[in-house]
């Protein structure tokens, strides 16, 4: 299924609706969609380097606005938030992330810069723990723009050679991201018990 979604995103990246599709995928990934928008941003940058920075901005805007939806779900729709966390493989995430927020504050949102914790996990739990909305939005703007403009800069620098690597290693990268997320949650949980 992951490969089919990835291939669909690749087809969208080459369509005349690519910019809208990129925004929608970045928006959806922030609360429920399983594949990061980078998988669509990369081929779009390769296909049209002159629009690369515009596409990075579209991806950032979609992600931050989608993050506000994730926050809203966590803040106002707790049963839906728990259902999404369970569906995405993080049913017990609220307590360790709440403890991390108590200890590190906005620093937890900054983890969204790295593929350590899925951004959707951060957006929903930030709402669940009623973290400050303006701090969440500000930190999201910083982390998401850094990530997507950074990806764009790397792709512009290293070019088409990256795409075959991404395609060959999709399952490996997905597995590593999942393992990193599990380790991060475990580390937070261990830190909470000390």
TORBA-514605 format. One record per residue: residue in three letters; x, y, z of N, C-alpha, C in turn. Coordinates in steps of 0.05 Angstrom, whole numbers, plus 5000, padded with zeros to 4 digits. Example, Ala and Ser with C-alpha at 12.3 -4.5 7.8 and 13.67 -1.06 7.14 Angstrom:
2
Ala526448865156524649105156526449345156
Ser525749555142527349795143525850015157
This chain:
194
Unk501649765000500050005000501750255000
Unk503950255016505750485017506850544990
Unk507650334975508750374948506650494929
Unk504150394931502050504914501550794919
Unk501450874945501151154952503451324941
Unk505851214944508251354935508051394904
Unk507351194890507151214861504951404852
Unk502751414867500651604862501651884866
Unk503151934887504352194892506252274870
Unk507752084860509652144838508152224813
Unk505952094807504252174784503152454788
Unk502352514813501252784818503452994815
Unk505852924823508053114821508553214792
Unk507853044773508253114745505753224731
Unk503553254746501053344734500853654735
Unk498853754720498454044720497354144747
Unk496353954763495254024789497253974812
Unk499853954805501853874824501954064848
Unk501854324844502054514866499754474886
Unk497354454876495054414893495254144908
Unk496153934893496453674905498553674927
Unk500753824923502853844943501753974968
Unk500254194965499054334988497254145003
Unk495453994988493553815001494953585016
Unk497053475004498453255017499953355042
Unk501253595040502553705063500553765085
Unk498153865078496053915097495153655111
Unk494553455094493553195105495553045122
Unk498153065114500252915128500553025157
Unk499753265161500053385188498053275208
Unk496053125199494253015219493552715214
Unk493752615189492952335185494352195162
Unk495252325141496352195117499052065124
Unk499551815114501851675123504551745110
Unk504551875086507051925072507752225074
Unk510252285081511052565083510952705055
Unk510352965055510153105029512753125015
Unk514953075029517653075016517652894991
Unk516152674993516152474971514952594945
Unk513452804948512352944925513953194919
Unk514953324939516553574936519053514920
Unk520453294926522953224912522653204882
Unk520853044872520553034842519653294830
Unk518153454845517253714835519653904832
Unk521453894851523854064850525653964826
Unk525853704823527453594800526153674773
Unk523553664772522153714746522354014738
Unk522254194758522154474752523754624773
Unk526454634771528054764791527455064794
Unk526355194774525755474776523455534795
Unk521755334800519455364819520055234845
Unk522555154850523154994874522455144900
Unk523255394902522855534927519855594931
Unk518455644909515555684911514255424921
Unk515055204911513954944920514654884949
Unk517054964958517754924986515955095004
Unk515355344995513555515010510655405011
Unk509755294988507055174987506954935006
Unk509054775006509154535024509154625053
Unk510654825059510854925087508055035096
Unk506855195079504155305086502155085090
Unk502054895072500154675075500654515101
Unk503154475107503854325131503154475157
Unk503654725158503054885182500054915185
Unk498654965164495654995166494454715173
Unk495554505161494654235169495254175198
Unk497554275207498254245235496254375254
Unk495254605245493154735262490654565263
Unk490054415241487754235242488354005262
Unk490753895261491553695280491353795309
Unk492254035313492054155340489054175348
Unk487354275330484554305335483254025342
Unk484053825327482953555333483753475361
Unk486253515368487153435395485753605417
Unk485453865412484354045432481354005436
Unk479853965414476953975415475553705410
Unk477053515398475753265390477453025401
Unk477653015427479352815440478852525431
Unk476352435428475952155419477052115390
Unk476752315373477852295346480852295347
Unk481952465364484852475367486052205375
Unk484752085395485751815404485351605383
Unk483251625367482751435345485051465324
Unk485751715317487851765297490551665308
Unk491151715333493651625345493751315344
Unk491551185350491450895349491850795320
Unk490450925302490550845274493350875262
Unk494751075271497451125261499650985278
Unk498850815296500750655311501850785336
Unk500550985347501551125370499351155392
Unk498050925400495850945418496551045446
Unk498951005454499751085481501551335481
Unk501451495460503351715457502751955475
Unk500251985483499552235497501152275523
Unk501252075540502552105566505552175564
Unk507152025548509952095546510452365533
Unk508752435514509152695501508252925520
Unk506152875535505353075555507553115575
Unk508852895584511152925602513453075589
Unk513953025563516053165549515353465546
Unk512853525541512053805540512453945567
Unk511853805589512253915616515153975621
Unk516853805610519753835615521154015595
Unk520453985569521954125548520354345534
Unk517754355539516154565526516254555496
Unk516654785484516554815455518754645442
Unk520754565457522854385445521854135433
Unk519554035444518353785433517353835405
Unk516254075400515254145373517654165354
Unk519854255364522254285347523254015337
Unk522453795351523153525341521753475314
Unk519653625308518353605282520253665259
Unk522453795264524453855244525753595235
Unk526053415253527353155247525252945242
Unk525952735227523952515224523952325248
Unk524452435272524552275296521652215305
Unk520052415306517152385312515552475289
Unk513452325281511752415260510452685268
Unk510352865249509153135255506253105264
Unk504752915252501952885260501752815290
Unk503652655300503652585329504052845346
Unk505853015336506353265351503853445350
Unk502653475326500453665324498053575341
Unk497353325340495053225355495553235385
Unk497853135394498353135423498753415434
Unk499753605417500053875426497253985433
Unk495253925417492554005423491453855447
Unk491953595449490953435471491953545498
Unk494453635499495553735525495054035529
Unk493554155510492754435511495254615513
Unk497254555497499654725495498854985482
Unk500355195486499755455475499655445444
Unk497355535433496955535404499055705390
Unk499455945400501356125385504256015386
Unk505055895408507755775409507855535390
Unk505755385389505655155370505855255341
Unk504355455334504455555306507155665299
Unk508255825318510955945313513055725310
Unk513055535328515055315326514555145301
Unk512055105293511454955268512555105244
Unk512155365243513155525221516255495218
Unk517555505241520455475241521255195232
Unk520154985244520954715238520254625209
Unk517754685201516854595175518354745153
Unk518755005156520155155135523055065133
Unk524355015156527054915156527254645142
Unk525354475148525454215136525054225105
Unk522854355097522254345068524054525051
Unk524954745062526954905047529654765047
Unk530254615069532754455070532654235049
Unk530454085048530153875028530453985000
Unk529154214995529354344969532254414962
Unk533654534981536454604976538154364970
Unk537754144984539253894979538653784951
Unk536153784944535353674918536453854895
Unk536354114899537454294879540454254876
Unk541754204899544654164899545553894887
Unk544153684894545053414886543453294863
Unk541253424856539853364832538553094829
Unk538153004804536652764798537652504810
Unk540152494819541252254831539852164856
Unk538352354869536952284893534452114889
Unk533052154867530552014863530751714862
Unk532651594848532851304849533451194876
Unk535051344892535751254919533151254936
Unk531551464934529051474949527251234941
Unk526951184915525150974906526150694915
Unk528750644913529850384920529650334950
Unk529850544965529950514994527450595009
Unk525150614995522650705007521950535031
Unk521950275029521250105051523250125074
Unk525850145067527850175087527550435102
Unk527250655087526850915100524450915118
Unk522150805108519750795124520150635150
Unk521550405148522150245171523950395191
Unk525950535181527750685198526250915212
Unk524451045198522951265210521151155232
Unk519950925227518250805248519850725272
Unk522150595267523950515289524850755305
Unk525550975291526451215305524151335322
Unk521751325312519451425327519051265352
Unk519250995349518850815372521050865393
Unk523550895384525750945403525351215417
Unk524451415402524051685414521951675436
Unk519751535430517551515450518551355474
Unk520051145469521150985491523051145508
Unk524751305495526651475510525151685527
Unk523051795515521451995531520151845555
Unk519151605550517851455571519851385593
Unk522251305586524351235606525051485622
Unk525351715607525951965621523752045640
Unk521351985633519052045650519051885676
Unk520051635675520051465699522451515717
Unk524251675708526651725725526151955744
